[in-house]
Amino acid sequence: MTAPDALLDAHLVVQRGPFRLDLALSAAAGEVVALLGPNGAGKTTALRALAGLLPLDGGYIELAGQRLDDPAARRFLPAERRATGVVFQDYLLFPHLSAVDNVAFGPRCRGARRRDARAQATAWLHRVGLAEHAHRRPAQLSGGQAQRVALARALAVRPELLLLDEPLAALDARTRLDTRAELHRHLAAHSGAALLVTHDPLDAMVLADRLVIVEEGRIAQQGDPAAVAARPRTEYVARLVGLNLYRGRGAGHAVVVADGFAPTLAEPLHGPAFVAFPPAAVALHPARPDGVAGTCWPATVDGIERHGDNVRVRLAGSVAALADVAPDVAAELRLHPGLPLWASVAPARVRAYPAS
Amino acid sequence: MTPLREAPPATRPADRRALRRRRPLGRAPVLLVVPAALGLLFLVLPLAGLLVRTPWGTLPQRLTAPGVLEALRLSLVTATLATFVCVVLGVPLAWLLARTAFPGRRLIRALVTVPLVLPPVVGGVALLLVFGRRGLLGAWLDATFGLSLAFTTTGVVLAEAFVAMPFLVIAVEGALRGADPRFEEAAATLGASRWTAFRRVTLPLVAPGVAAGAVLCWARALGEFGATITFAGNFPGRTQTMPLAVYLALETDLQAAVVLSLVLLAVSVLILASLRHRWITAP
């Protein structure tokens, strides 16, 4: 999907042995796009290609009307000549330079005088709230502070495209919360495009305007966070947003997924379809329930674990499913692995949408 | 990282002895301790012998005898110049070996280490054949610029640099391989050319390695004998460095040789001691 006003327009093709990355990406000015996917999906490879640290094997990269990489035309602009800024996963702050010299490094390399570069760097450090730590070495900074210096360093070159590789992964939970809010503010203020690589759905949902889900080097799904969360299209996304997801065929007021499992719907649907419902919508019964509206199916308990205040039950059977039940219900049912029981889900909680 | 609870301090002598007695691996085996002690003795005894036989009474006169200070000065100057040559040429060579991929790189690394295993006399002969007055390059230098390197102070520097360069290249290449190349990538994304990244990021990161290499290189150059005497000869004031002076004195005046050796030993120990805590510390 190439929007005509896209600041970044790219089709990334990288071949690495049997692994092939093949992604069409675009981003408008001011837009924050998150590349979300499991480890080894090719997210970091995509980021390295955009930064100019890895040449493409096919496709092209165009940023603000300039071709950065185009193997067919034998064009490759090296990293140091691209208008991109990168925040690396472990920041890679230069250990021998103070925070302010780290931030001034980019402006210096791009031709600013020493004094001007330092003044710019000081202003950036001020903006990320680290003015008083300007003369500390990276080793003397906390994880959250180092992350902010890395962000200031990347922004100080005024990039058209800001690339962030797992920017919050190295932080502990508490720092992460603050830094995420901080990062959100800076990304909103950034006038260029931003591309964020992460495997944390929360980071992606909070920080990004649009999610691009990458699996095995390809785009599995994309859209704004709410749409992706509401209508997952792959097993991976469903797990991220905590839904049971099945692929089946709509036949009026039911979607046939498997033998003996055809959830009924409130609204009719025809053709290939996805069915999704949250684990909390699943009720468990010791025997086939009578008079329960909706879908019932026989299942076997496969595993039990705590999940917040509830008990999460993994169900096997004609279809696998997750069910969240209250602890007292779990006790009453005497849940244990191997126990046969019946599960049901109400039509009102079942969401179905076309697969094509 | 700070430990959650600090270990109880073992300051009382009784405690310390108790701690020392707790040896989870048992005592060191005799088959290792005895050869180790013999090895240590073998290394230290000759140095002790040197100290014992030093004519301490006449030391001041002997030190100020003509030729001694001259040889010392020549040694220090040539070793320093040779180290300078090695750093200027060797660091880029180490960078090339550590950071770039080109066909024949392994062969080049092997070639770089040849002077390390080559008998220095052979090195001197080889230098003569190339830079001597009738050598491959020497003849041309002589004819074109009237420049003759063999049997000159420049020749001493050349011989020392030839023998000492591998020490520097190996030390710096090791340091470069240990330095994370992703720092250079980070520099590139900030707009640094490869040269700028080398100068402002890589070089400061490997500076301790370069310094350690330079010290090794300097020490090797200071002690150079074989290649120097073969290529540069043994002319007092011009090419007679300390090791050459020691060798010459040995044939005529044993006590003079002892004094010269003592000076070399003192200089080496001084350098080692002054740098020990900065660069040459074992992990």
Interface residues (C-beta under 8 A of the other chain):
Chain A: A51 G52 L53 P78 A79 E80 R81 R82 T84 G85 V86 F88 L92 F94 P95 H96 F105 G106 C109 R110 R153 A154 V157
Chain B: D180 R182 F183 E185 A186 A187 A188 T189 L190 G191 A192 S193 T196 R200 V201 P204 L205
